[in-house]
């Protein structure tokens, strides 16, 4: 359950999905000798430090962030030698339900809406295919432990929105920069989290593409597949 504001409104549901669910999976894995991959989040950090390594203390600011911290803990406690925990953030890419920031922004701007975008929230956009390739690399090597895995650029939401407009040829004048305090968001967000991914890079895992290359890949994936025509 990754709707951060809904988690604030429905904390019991959030806990059942984000904590009790992984706990049940971990218990099953312990009985059957299986391994578990848990996707966690940069939200477990409060954004006070310039950057965060895997060993740094967490300080979640929201119901959602606490649920992910608790999920990490229960996985580690239940199957310490059989778990792979991936902390990531600002994930975007092809999605039939169009639930990520980039695709939601594209849809709203194409519909002619003005879109409020926080000017004071920073993170590292992460292309889904890159994340999947890295996790596959880890699974095939039977890697365990906790890894930070994000794209290489730290960027604010408004700058990212303008990059999206440039890539998709959209009207950037409909982007309305706003401070987080003016958006009425229910859950507290960490204002700026930079995950240090040196541990991941040190394994030889596939590299993550920068925002421009990720948006180009997303556009290519979004094009309809045409029919071959004979000359």
MDAnalysis code that builds the backbone (N, CA, C; Angstrom):
import MDAnalysis as mda
import numpy as np

u = mda.Universe.empty(693, n_residues=231, atom_resindex=np.repeat(np.arange(231), 3), trajectory=True)
u.add_TopologyAttr("name", ["N", "CA", "C"] * 231)
u.add_TopologyAttr("resid", np.arange(1, 232))
u.add_TopologyAttr("resname", ["UNK", "UNK", "UNK", "UNK", "UNK", "UNK", "UNK", "UNK", "UNK", "UNK", "UNK", "UNK", "UNK", "UNK", "UNK", "UNK", "UNK", "UNK", "UNK", "UNK", "UNK", "UNK", "UNK", "UNK", "UNK", "UNK", "UNK", "UNK", "UNK", "UNK", "UNK", "UNK", "UNK", "UNK", "UNK", "UNK", "UNK", "UNK", "UNK", "UNK", "UNK", "UNK", "UNK", "UNK", "UNK", "UNK", "UNK", "UNK", "UNK", "UNK", "UNK", "UNK", "UNK", "UNK", "UNK", "UNK", "UNK", "UNK", "UNK", "UNK", "UNK", "UNK", "UNK", "UNK", "UNK", "UNK", "UNK", "UNK", "UNK", "UNK", "UNK", "UNK", "UNK", "UNK", "UNK", "UNK", "UNK", "UNK", "UNK", "UNK", "UNK", "UNK", "UNK", "UNK", "UNK", "UNK", "UNK", "UNK", "UNK", "UNK", "UNK", "UNK", "UNK", "UNK", "UNK", "UNK", "UNK", "UNK", "UNK", "UNK", "UNK", "UNK", "UNK", "UNK", "UNK", "UNK", "UNK", "UNK", "UNK", "UNK", "UNK", "UNK", "UNK", "UNK", "UNK", "UNK", "UNK", "UNK", "UNK", "UNK", "UNK", "UNK", "UNK", "UNK", "UNK", "UNK", "UNK", "UNK", "UNK", "UNK", "UNK", "UNK", "UNK", "UNK", "UNK", "UNK", "UNK", "UNK", "UNK", "UNK", "UNK", "UNK", "UNK", "UNK", "UNK", "UNK", "UNK", "UNK", "UNK", "UNK", "UNK", "UNK", "UNK", "UNK", "UNK", "UNK", "UNK", "UNK", "UNK", "UNK", "UNK", "UNK", "UNK", "UNK", "UNK", "UNK", "UNK", "UNK", "UNK", "UNK", "UNK", "UNK", "UNK", "UNK", "UNK", "UNK", "UNK", "UNK", "UNK", "UNK", "UNK", "UNK", "UNK", "UNK", "UNK", "UNK", "UNK", "UNK", "UNK", "UNK", "UNK", "UNK", "UNK", "UNK", "UNK", "UNK", "UNK", "UNK", "UNK", "UNK", "UNK", "UNK", "UNK", "UNK", "UNK", "UNK", "UNK", "UNK", "UNK", "UNK", "UNK", "UNK", "UNK", "UNK", "UNK", "UNK", "UNK", "UNK", "UNK", "UNK", "UNK", "UNK", "UNK", "UNK", "UNK", "UNK", "UNK", "UNK", "UNK", "UNK", "UNK"])
u.atoms.positions = np.array([
    [0.867, -1.179, 0.000],
    [0.000, 0.000, 0.000],
    [0.902, 1.226, 0.000],
    [0.978, 1.912, -1.134],
    [1.965, 2.984, -1.269],
    [1.340, 4.356, -1.483],
    [0.025, 4.475, -1.325],
    [-0.603, 5.792, -1.322],
    [-0.356, 6.403, 0.059],
    [0.598, 7.323, 0.117],
    [1.099, 7.787, 1.407],
    [0.007, 8.466, 2.230],
    [-0.806, 9.281, 1.598],
    [-1.866, 9.973, 2.330],
    [-2.983, 9.019, 2.739],
    [-3.303, 8.042, 1.909],
    [-4.328, 7.071, 2.293],
    [-3.870, 6.253, 3.492],
    [-2.579, 5.967, 3.559],
    [-2.052, 5.246, 4.719],
    [-2.304, 6.029, 6.006],
    [-2.208, 7.350, 5.935],
    [-2.498, 8.171, 7.114],
    [-3.968, 8.046, 7.515],
    [-4.850, 7.988, 6.514],
    [-6.282, 7.907, 6.794],
    [-6.687, 6.519, 7.268],
    [-5.999, 5.481, 6.789],
    [-6.377, 4.102, 7.084],
    [-5.171, 3.328, 7.621],
    [-4.695, 3.693, 8.796],
    [-3.470, 3.062, 9.316],
    [-3.613, 1.568, 9.584],
    [-4.791, 1.121, 9.975],
    [-4.975, -0.315, 10.235],
    [-4.854, -1.114, 8.948],
    [-5.467, -0.623, 7.889],
    [-5.352, -1.293, 6.597],
    [-3.906, -1.277, 6.118],
    [-3.260, -0.134, 6.287],
    [-1.855, -0.027, 5.901],
    [-1.016, -1.074, 6.622],
    [-1.241, -1.235, 7.914],
    [-0.458, -2.195, 8.676],
    [-0.731, -3.629, 8.223],
    [-1.998, -3.941, 7.963],
    [-2.319, -5.314, 7.534],
    [-1.621, -5.649, 6.221],
    [-1.576, -4.671, 5.318],
    [-0.967, -4.927, 4.010],
    [0.549, -4.868, 4.076],
    [1.081, -3.800, 4.658],
    [2.511, -3.520, 4.565],
    [3.367, -4.189, 5.631],
    [2.745, -4.611, 6.731],
    [3.518, -5.262, 7.807],
    [3.084, -6.711, 7.989],
    [1.786, -6.913, 8.204],
    [1.314, -8.282, 8.428],
    [1.512, -9.155, 7.189],
    [1.339, -8.574, 6.015],
    [1.546, -9.338, 4.776],
    [2.968, -9.841, 4.650],
    [3.975, -8.965, 4.697],
    [5.352, -9.436, 4.652],
    [5.711, -10.390, 5.789],
    [5.113, -10.191, 6.972],
    [5.378, -11.109, 8.090],
    [4.910, -12.519, 7.755],
    [3.742, -12.622, 7.124],
    [3.219, -13.937, 6.730],
    [4.096, -14.583, 5.665],
    [4.551, -13.773, 4.710],
    [5.440, -14.289, 3.666],
    [6.762, -14.769, 4.267],
    [7.303, -13.991, 5.207],
    [8.567, -14.378, 5.839],
    [8.421, -15.667, 6.633],
    [7.286, -15.817, 7.323],
    [7.060, -17.048, 8.090],
    [6.995, -18.255, 7.158],
    [6.330, -18.086, 6.027],
    [6.269, -19.173, 5.036],
    [7.672, -19.496, 4.517],
    [8.452, -18.452, 4.202],
    [9.797, -18.664, 3.680],
    [10.679, -19.388, 4.686],
    [10.513, -19.074, 5.956],
    [11.307, -19.754, 6.990],
    [10.976, -21.240, 7.027],
    [9.691, -21.574, 6.904],
    [9.287, -22.986, 6.938],
    [9.778, -23.753, 5.724],
    [9.886, -23.085, 4.592],
    [10.168, -23.786, 3.338],
    [11.564, -23.499, 2.783],
    [12.375, -22.739, 3.523],
    [13.729, -22.472, 3.070],
    [13.798, -21.567, 1.856],
    [12.834, -20.710, 1.704],
    [12.788, -19.800, 0.554],
    [13.453, -18.471, 0.884],
    [13.695, -17.699, -0.160],
    [14.219, -16.349, 0.008],
    [13.137, -15.332, -0.315],
    [13.248, -14.138, 0.246],
    [12.246, -13.089, 0.070],
    [12.932, -11.795, -0.354],
    [12.350, -11.123, -1.349],
    [12.767, -9.776, -1.723],
    [11.691, -8.810, -1.236],
    [12.092, -7.835, -0.443],
    [11.174, -6.802, 0.039],
    [11.585, -5.466, -0.566],
    [10.633, -4.798, -1.212],
    [10.886, -3.450, -1.712],
    [10.505, -2.454, -0.632],
    [11.484, -1.708, -0.164],
    [11.252, -0.681, 0.832],
    [11.434, 0.687, 0.182],
    [11.642, 1.718, 0.978],
    [11.516, 3.076, 0.464],
    [12.492, 4.047, 1.116],
    [12.796, 5.126, 0.396],
    [13.604, 6.193, 0.982],
    [12.832, 6.950, 2.063],
    [11.516, 6.747, 2.152],
    [10.702, 7.400, 3.180],
    [11.088, 6.980, 4.602],
    [11.835, 5.891, 4.752],
    [12.211, 5.490, 6.115],
    [13.189, 6.485, 6.747],
    [13.762, 7.379, 5.935],
    [14.673, 8.401, 6.441],
    [13.960, 9.750, 6.509],
    [14.440, 10.615, 7.412],
    [13.771, 11.904, 7.622],
    [14.313, 13.028, 6.751],
    [15.400, 12.790, 6.033],
    [15.931, 13.810, 5.143],
    [16.812, 14.846, 5.801],
    [17.226, 14.628, 7.021],
    [18.060, 15.602, 7.738],
    [19.512, 15.525, 7.274],
    [20.007, 14.314, 7.003],
    [21.402, 14.140, 6.593],
    [21.572, 14.446, 5.104],
    [22.795, 14.788, 4.684],
    [23.048, 15.018, 3.252],
    [22.797, 13.776, 2.404],
    [23.118, 12.598, 2.928],
    [22.850, 11.343, 2.229],
    [22.787, 10.218, 3.257],
    [22.311, 9.062, 2.801],
    [22.083, 7.955, 3.733],
    [22.649, 6.652, 3.172],
    [23.431, 5.973, 4.020],
    [23.889, 4.616, 3.717],
    [22.928, 3.608, 4.339],
    [23.086, 2.369, 3.943],
    [22.203, 1.316, 4.439],
    [22.273, 1.173, 5.958],
    [23.423, 1.471, 6.537],
    [23.628, 1.293, 7.972],
    [23.136, 2.471, 8.809],
    [22.722, 3.556, 8.190],
    [22.283, 4.735, 8.936],
    [20.946, 4.487, 9.621],
    [20.753, 5.145, 10.768],
    [19.507, 4.984, 11.527],
    [18.337, 5.574, 10.757],
    [17.214, 4.874, 10.808],
    [16.009, 5.353, 10.136],
    [15.202, 6.229, 11.092],
    [14.354, 7.075, 10.499],
    [13.466, 7.924, 11.291],
    [12.234, 8.244, 10.442],
    [11.279, 7.315, 10.354],
    [10.110, 7.508, 9.494],
    [9.206, 8.618, 10.014],
    [8.636, 9.397, 9.087],
    [7.816, 10.547, 9.460],
    [6.323, 10.329, 9.247],
    [5.925, 9.211, 8.674],
    [4.520, 8.986, 8.332],
    [4.109, 7.556, 8.651],
    [2.816, 7.298, 8.610],
    [2.296, 5.941, 8.805],
    [2.888, 5.005, 7.755],
    [2.892, 5.443, 6.499],
    [3.452, 4.621, 5.431],
    [4.918, 4.290, 5.713],
    [5.707, 5.310, 6.041],
    [7.131, 5.086, 6.282],
    [7.366, 4.148, 7.456],
    [6.572, 4.310, 8.517],
    [6.719, 3.406, 9.667],
    [6.362, 1.978, 9.293],
    [5.355, 1.823, 8.437],
    [4.971, 0.461, 8.031],
    [6.088, -0.212, 7.247],
    [6.798, 0.551, 6.440],
    [7.903, -0.040, 5.686],
    [9.089, -0.371, 6.603],
    [9.330, 0.491, 7.576],
    [10.373, 0.193, 8.560],
    [10.038, -1.089, 9.314],
    [8.789, -1.213, 9.752],
    [8.386, -2.409, 10.489],
    [8.454, -3.643, 9.612],
    [8.112, -3.497, 8.341],
    [8.221, -4.638, 7.428],
    [9.672, -5.076, 7.282],
    [10.574, -4.121, 7.125],
    [11.999, -4.459, 7.078],
    [12.410, -5.237, 8.329],
    [11.994, -4.730, 9.478],
    [12.408, -5.356, 10.739],
    [11.896, -6.778, 10.870],
    [10.635, -6.988, 10.524],
    [10.067, -8.329, 10.698],
    [10.698, -9.314, 9.715],
    [11.032, -8.845, 8.516],
    [11.705, -9.715, 7.550],
    [13.094, -10.100, 8.064],
    [13.837, -9.110, 8.557],
    [15.180, -9.395, 9.056],
    [15.147, -10.330, 10.262],
    [14.183, -10.122, 11.148],
    [14.104, -10.943, 12.355],
    [13.698, -12.381, 12.039],
    [12.841, -12.548, 11.038],
    [12.291, -13.875, 10.744],
    [13.229, -14.706, 9.889],
    [13.803, -14.100, 8.862],
    [14.683, -14.842, 7.937],
    [15.948, -14.010, 7.654],
    [16.785, -13.792, 8.648],
    [17.930, -12.896, 8.481],
    [18.880, -13.292, 7.369],
    [19.011, -14.581, 7.088],
    [19.950, -15.031, 6.061],
    [19.270, -15.328, 4.730],
    [17.989, -15.016, 4.634],
    [17.235, -15.373, 3.423],
    [16.508, -14.171, 2.814],
    [16.886, -12.951, 3.225],
    [16.123, -11.795, 2.748],
    [17.005, -10.811, 1.987],
    [16.391, -10.165, 1.016],
    [17.001, -9.095, 0.248],
    [16.058, -7.894, 0.346],
    [16.534, -6.814, 0.945],
    [15.714, -5.623, 1.147],
    [16.249, -4.517, 0.255],
    [15.387, -4.009, -0.614],
    [15.753, -2.983, -1.580],
    [15.050, -1.685, -1.221],
    [15.817, -0.689, -0.826],
    [15.239, 0.643, -0.591],
    [15.391, 1.471, -1.869],
    [14.280, 2.007, -2.335],
    [14.299, 2.782, -3.566],
    [13.398, 3.994, -3.401],
    [13.172, 4.727, -4.479],
    [12.326, 5.899, -4.370],
    [12.037, 6.526, -5.723],
    [10.959, 7.269, -5.789],
    [10.552, 8.004, -6.990],
    [10.568, 7.101, -8.233],
    [9.953, 5.948, -8.092],
    [9.952, 4.962, -9.168],
    [8.977, 5.394, -10.264],
    [9.419, 5.293, -11.508],
    [8.554, 5.620, -12.645],
    [8.870, 4.668, -13.789],
    [7.909, 4.532, -14.700],
    [8.095, 3.647, -15.834],
    [6.748, 3.181, -16.345],
    [6.735, 2.261, -17.314],
    [5.469, 1.766, -17.857],
    [4.603, 1.167, -16.756],
    [3.317, 1.507, -16.757],
    [2.400, 1.043, -15.715],
    [0.986, 1.139, -16.281],
    [0.319, 0.011, -16.438],
    [-1.032, 0.007, -17.001],
    [-1.991, 0.822, -16.144],
    [-1.743, 0.871, -14.839],
    [-2.605, 1.653, -13.952],
    [-2.131, 3.103, -13.808],
    [-0.994, 3.429, -14.405],
    [-0.485, 4.805, -14.489],
    [-0.456, 5.475, -13.114],
    [0.173, 4.788, -12.165],
    [0.154, 5.252, -10.785],
    [1.386, 6.044, -10.384],
    [2.380, 6.171, -11.262],
    [3.576, 6.899, -10.843],
    [3.489, 8.376, -11.218],
    [4.331, 9.181, -10.604],
    [4.280, 10.637, -10.752],
    [4.354, 11.062, -12.212],
    [5.256, 10.463, -12.973],
    [5.462, 10.886, -14.357],
    [4.210, 10.656, -15.191],
    [3.648, 9.466, -15.138],
    [2.487, 9.164, -15.970],
    [1.244, 9.918, -15.511],
    [1.082, 10.100, -14.206],
    [-0.053, 10.900, -13.724],
    [0.068, 12.343, -14.209],
    [1.284, 12.878, -14.175],
    [1.507, 14.239, -14.651],
    [1.185, 14.351, -16.138],
    [1.654, 13.406, -16.933],
    [1.368, 13.409, -18.369],
    [-0.138, 13.396, -18.618],
    [-0.855, 12.521, -17.932],
    [-2.305, 12.414, -18.137],
    [-3.017, 13.710, -17.767],
    [-2.634, 14.304, -16.657],
    [-3.324, 15.517, -16.204],
    [-3.034, 16.702, -17.118],
    [-1.801, 16.843, -17.564],
    [-1.467, 17.940, -18.460],
    [-2.127, 17.757, -19.818],
    [-2.185, 16.533, -20.302],
    [-2.879, 16.283, -21.575],
    [-4.371, 16.572, -21.473],
    [-4.911, 16.430, -20.270],
    [-6.328, 16.731, -20.055],
    [-6.575, 18.228, -19.866],
    [-5.502, 19.017, -19.901],
    [-5.645, 20.456, -19.786],
    [-5.684, 20.980, -18.372],
    [-5.322, 20.149, -17.404],
    [-5.353, 20.581, -16.010],
    [-4.105, 21.388, -15.655],
    [-4.270, 22.276, -14.685],
    [-3.118, 22.860, -14.005],
    [-2.743, 21.937, -12.858],
    [-1.458, 21.710, -12.660],
    [-0.994, 20.721, -11.690],
    [-0.082, 21.385, -10.663],
    [-0.487, 21.350, -9.401],
    [0.371, 21.821, -8.314],
    [1.492, 20.811, -8.089],
    [2.725, 21.282, -8.052],
    [3.886, 20.410, -7.867],
    [4.761, 21.004, -6.767],
    [5.150, 20.196, -5.779],
    [5.965, 20.730, -4.681],
    [7.355, 21.131, -5.147],
    [7.743, 22.327, -4.780],
    [9.037, 22.849, -5.194],
    [10.137, 22.462, -4.211],
    [9.751, 21.976, -3.037],
    [10.722, 21.719, -1.974],
    [10.826, 20.241, -1.606],
    [10.457, 19.344, -2.513],
    [10.646, 17.911, -2.295],
    [11.664, 17.394, -3.312],
    [12.710, 16.742, -2.808],
    [13.816, 16.266, -3.636],
    [13.953, 14.750, -3.507],
    [14.319, 14.100, -4.609],
    [14.569, 12.670, -4.594],
    [15.293, 12.240, -5.856],
    [15.429, 10.936, -6.021],
    [16.183, 10.369, -7.147],
    [15.273, 9.490, -7.991],
    [14.798, 9.999, -9.138],
    [13.914, 9.202, -9.995],
    [14.578, 7.894, -10.427],
    [13.807, 6.821, -10.360],
    [14.334, 5.469, -10.583],
    [13.470, 4.770, -11.618],
    [14.067, 4.401, -12.743],
    [13.307, 3.760, -13.816],
    [13.052, 2.294, -13.463],
    [11.826, 1.852, -13.631],
    [11.423, 0.527, -13.153],
    [12.245, -0.606, -13.757],
    [12.547, -0.507, -15.045],
    [13.296, -1.586, -15.682],
    [14.693, -1.724, -15.081],
    [15.308, -0.587, -14.747],
    [16.632, -0.626, -14.120],
    [16.564, -1.299, -12.750],
    [15.532, -0.955, -11.996],
    [15.359, -1.558, -10.679],
    [15.156, -3.063, -10.799],
    [14.334, -3.462, -11.758],
    [14.081, -4.892, -11.962],
    [15.353, -5.637, -12.358],
    [16.157, -5.029, -13.227],
    [17.404, -5.673, -13.656],
    [18.369, -5.847, -12.483],
    [18.445, -4.837, -11.636],
    [19.331, -4.929, -10.482],
    [18.881, -6.031, -9.530],
    [17.571, -6.106, -9.284],
    [17.055, -7.134, -8.373],
    [17.278, -8.517, -8.966],
    [17.065, -8.656, -10.256],
    [17.317, -9.954, -10.896],
    [18.789, -10.348, -10.741],
    [19.678, -9.379, -10.917],
    [21.112, -9.617, -10.729],
    [21.392, -10.132, -9.326],
    [20.791, -9.490, -8.326],
    [20.986, -9.906, -6.939],
    [20.423, -11.295, -6.680],
    [19.237, -11.563, -7.194],
    [18.590, -12.857, -6.955],
    [19.415, -13.977, -7.581],
    [19.900, -13.761, -8.793],
    [20.690, -14.793, -9.461],
    [21.995, -15.057, -8.721],
    [22.531, -14.042, -8.052],
    [23.764, -14.216, -7.260],
    [23.474, -14.655, -5.823],
    [22.194, -14.838, -5.502],
    [21.756, -15.206, -4.146],
    [22.258, -14.197, -3.117],
    [22.217, -12.929, -3.496],
    [22.637, -11.846, -2.603],
    [21.587, -11.659, -1.512],
    [22.022, -11.307, -0.319],
    [21.112, -10.999, 0.782],
    [21.560, -9.704, 1.454],
    [20.696, -9.175, 2.311],
    [21.011, -7.945, 3.012],
    [20.196, -6.779, 2.489],
    [20.598, -5.581, 2.852],
    [19.882, -4.360, 2.497],
    [20.706, -3.546, 1.512],
    [20.048, -3.070, 0.458],
    [20.724, -2.277, -0.565],
    [19.883, -1.050, -0.907],
    [20.551, 0.067, -1.112],
    [19.908, 1.250, -1.662],
    [20.023, 1.193, -3.182],
    [18.918, 1.501, -3.852],
    [18.879, 1.349, -5.307],
    [17.991, 2.426, -5.915],
    [18.608, 3.508, -6.380],
    [17.866, 4.589, -7.029],
    [18.624, 5.058, -8.254],
    [17.966, 5.889, -9.048],
    [18.627, 6.518, -10.173],
    [19.719, 7.472, -9.719],
    [20.600, 7.906, -10.645],
    [21.800, 8.652, -10.263],
    [21.608, 10.146, -10.032],
    [20.420, 10.692, -10.345],
    [20.228, 12.139, -10.225],
    [19.359, 12.500, -9.024],
    [19.780, 13.526, -8.290],
    [18.949, 14.119, -7.243],
    [18.290, 15.355, -7.839],
    [16.961, 15.431, -7.769],
    [16.233, 16.484, -8.468],
    [14.980, 16.841, -7.677],
    [14.526, 18.074, -7.793],
    [13.279, 18.455, -7.129],
    [12.101, 18.152, -8.044],
    [10.917, 18.093, -7.460],
    [9.717, 17.688, -8.209],
    [9.410, 18.636, -9.370],
    [9.570, 19.943, -9.154],
    [9.241, 20.896, -10.216],
    [10.201, 20.734, -11.394],
    [11.481, 20.592, -11.111],
    [12.445, 20.379, -12.200],
    [12.148, 19.084, -12.944],
    [11.780, 18.038, -12.209],
    [11.408, 16.786, -12.861],
    [10.175, 16.989, -13.740],
    [9.204, 17.717, -13.242],
    [7.989, 17.965, -14.032],
    [8.323, 18.683, -15.339],
    [9.238, 19.645, -15.286],
    [9.640, 20.348, -16.514],
    [10.387, 19.413, -17.463],
    [11.183, 18.516, -16.919],
    [11.861, 17.533, -17.775],
    [10.842, 16.642, -18.463],
    [9.794, 16.271, -17.745],
    [8.729, 15.453, -18.334],
    [8.035, 16.219, -19.459],
    [7.747, 17.490, -19.226],
    [7.103, 18.310, -20.255],
    [7.968, 18.396, -21.511],
    [9.270, 18.586, -21.339],
    [10.171, 18.650, -22.484],
    [10.155, 17.339, -23.261],
    [10.198, 16.226, -22.537],
    [10.273, 14.915, -23.193],
    [8.979, 14.559, -23.917],
    [7.840, 14.896, -23.319],
    [6.545, 14.521, -23.887],
    [5.880, 15.656, -24.667],
    [6.592, 16.768, -24.886],
    [6.068, 17.917, -25.623],
    [4.752, 18.415, -25.020],
    [4.786, 18.674, -23.716],
    [3.607, 19.130, -22.999],
    [3.779, 20.589, -22.576],
    [2.675, 21.228, -22.256],
    [2.659, 22.635, -21.884],
    [3.108, 22.812, -20.434],
    [4.339, 23.271, -20.259],
    [4.889, 23.406, -18.916],
    [4.276, 24.569, -18.146],
    [3.563, 25.467, -18.817],
    [2.970, 26.604, -18.112],
    [1.857, 26.161, -17.168],
    [1.386, 24.937, -17.320],
    [0.328, 24.424, -16.444],
    [0.893, 23.825, -15.152],
    [2.210, 23.779, -15.034],
    [2.829, 23.342, -13.785],
    [2.849, 24.528, -12.825],
    [2.303, 24.329, -11.636],
    [2.211, 25.401, -10.649],
    [3.102, 25.040, -9.459],
    [4.295, 25.640, -9.363],
    [5.172, 25.329, -8.225],
    [4.537, 25.791, -6.918],
    [4.578, 24.918, -5.925],
    [3.993, 25.228, -4.624],
    [4.890, 24.679, -3.521],
    [4.965, 25.369, -2.384],
    [5.625, 24.747, -1.227],
    [4.770, 23.603, -0.705],
    [5.413, 22.619, -0.133],
    [4.670, 21.480, 0.406],
    [3.591, 21.932, 1.379],
    [3.879, 22.954, 2.153],
    [2.927, 23.432, 3.160],
    [1.611, 23.911, 2.561],
    [1.611, 24.256, 1.266],
    [0.400, 24.765, 0.622],
    [-0.420, 23.667, -0.055],
    [0.080, 22.434, -0.050],
    [-0.575, 21.379, -0.830],
    [-1.623, 20.608, -0.039],
    [-1.656, 20.765, 1.279],
    [-2.645, 20.049, 2.071],
    [-2.431, 18.555, 2.106],
    [-1.194, 18.106, 1.934],
    [-0.911, 16.670, 1.975],
    [-1.006, 16.181, 3.412],
    [-1.703, 15.080, 3.597],
    [-1.974, 14.594, 4.945],
    [-0.724, 14.051, 5.631],
    [0.072, 13.305, 4.896],
    [1.265, 12.672, 5.470],
    [2.475, 13.590, 5.360],
    [3.320, 13.551, 6.370],
    [4.585, 14.271, 6.297],
    [5.524, 13.572, 5.318],
    [6.202, 14.349, 4.503],
    [7.191, 13.827, 3.573],
    [8.588, 14.247, 4.016],
    [9.557, 13.408, 3.773],
    [10.947, 13.805, 3.955],
    [11.283, 14.781, 2.831],
    [11.781, 15.956, 3.144],
    [11.950, 16.967, 2.103],
    [13.029, 16.641, 1.077],
    [14.074, 15.956, 1.521],
    [15.195, 15.684, 0.612],
    [15.925, 14.456, 1.097],
    [15.837, 13.372, 0.341],
    [16.536, 12.142, 0.715],
    [17.397, 11.687, -0.459],
    [18.673, 11.584, -0.201],
    [19.612, 11.045, -1.178],
    [20.151, 9.737, -0.633],
    [19.807, 8.631, -1.283],
    [20.306, 7.322, -0.872],
    [21.680, 7.093, -1.482],
    [22.646, 6.768, -0.651],
    [23.975, 6.415, -1.120],
    [23.922, 4.981, -1.663],
    [24.232, 4.835, -2.948],
    [24.117, 3.523, -3.603],
    [25.476, 2.876, -3.870],
    [26.498, 3.297, -3.124],
    [27.832, 2.735, -3.348],
    [27.860, 1.224, -3.137],
    [27.121, 0.743, -2.169],
    [27.108, -0.698, -1.896],
    [26.580, -1.461, -3.103],
    [25.523, -0.956, -3.706],
    [24.964, -1.587, -4.908],
    [25.971, -1.553, -6.043],
    [26.572, -0.376, -6.288],
    [27.519, -0.261, -7.395],
    [28.720, -1.182, -7.197],
    [29.088, -1.404, -5.948],
    [30.239, -2.243, -5.669],
    [30.046, -3.712, -6.003],
    [28.805, -4.123, -6.193],
    [28.531, -5.524, -6.545],
    [28.675, -5.800, -8.028],
    [28.773, -4.736, -8.844],
    [28.781, -4.923, -10.289],
    [27.397, -5.014, -10.893],
    [26.382, -4.614, -10.145],
    [25.011, -4.644, -10.645],
    [24.856, -3.710, -11.835],
    [23.887, -3.975, -12.710],
    [23.653, -3.082, -13.857],
    [23.435, -1.635, -13.395],
    [23.914, -0.691, -14.197],
    [23.789, 0.711, -13.836],
    [22.366, 1.216, -14.077],
    [21.996, 2.258, -13.360],
    [20.692, 2.891, -13.504],
    [20.828, 4.112, -14.423],
    [19.850, 4.293, -15.286],
    [19.941, 5.400, -16.232],
    [19.487, 6.718, -15.600],
    [20.015, 7.824, -16.137],
    [19.633, 9.157, -15.692],
    [18.218, 9.479, -16.174],
    [17.691, 10.608, -15.701],
    [16.289, 10.952, -15.973],
    [16.012, 11.054, -17.463],
    [16.878, 11.733, -18.208],
    [16.629, 11.893, -19.641],
    [16.520, 10.567, -20.365],
    [17.442, 9.656, -20.078],
    [17.408, 8.344, -20.722],
    [16.203, 7.538, -20.273],
    [15.815, 7.684, -18.997],
    [14.641, 6.979, -18.512],
    [13.368, 7.459, -19.184],
    [13.240, 8.772, -19.348],
    [12.052, 9.318, -20.020],
    [12.022, 8.903, -21.488],
    [13.191, 8.881, -22.134],
    [13.240, 8.406, -23.521],
    [12.766, 6.963, -23.622],
    [13.204, 6.129, -22.681],
    [12.781, 4.722, -22.684],
    [11.283, 4.599, -22.439],
    [10.760, 5.428, -21.542],
    [9.327, 5.394, -21.249],
    [8.517, 5.805, -22.472],
    [8.959, 6.823, -23.188],
    [8.271, 7.245, -24.407],
    [8.292, 6.126, -25.438],
    [9.439, 5.480, -25.604],
    [9.549, 4.383, -26.566],
    [8.624, 3.230, -26.194],
    [8.522, 2.933, -24.895],
    [7.643, 1.856, -24.450],
    [6.170, 2.225, -24.619],
    [5.874, 3.531, -24.649],
    [4.488, 3.978, -24.720],
    [3.952, 4.029, -26.136],
    [4.836, 3.977, -27.123],
    [4.388, 4.060, -28.513],
    [3.648, 2.787, -28.891],
    [2.536, 2.908, -29.649],
    [1.845, 1.703, -30.134],
    [2.718, 0.929, -31.101],
    [2.604, -0.367, -31.048],
    [3.398, -1.214, -31.936],
    [2.716, -1.257, -33.297],
    [3.415, -0.846, -34.344],
    [2.829, -0.837, -35.676],
    [2.965, -2.186, -36.361],
    [2.370, -2.311, -37.514],
    [2.426, -3.546, -38.296],
    [3.543, -3.428, -39.317],
    [4.246, -4.527, -39.523],
    [5.270, -4.550, -40.570],
    [4.605, -4.451, -41.930],
    [5.193, -3.681, -42.819],
    [4.679, -3.559, -44.174],
    [5.765, -3.978, -45.157],
    [5.360, -4.744, -46.156],
    [6.312, -5.162, -47.165],
    [6.528, -4.017, -48.156],
    [7.764, -3.861, -48.611],
    [8.072, -2.813, -49.576],
    [7.457, -3.143, -50.928],
])
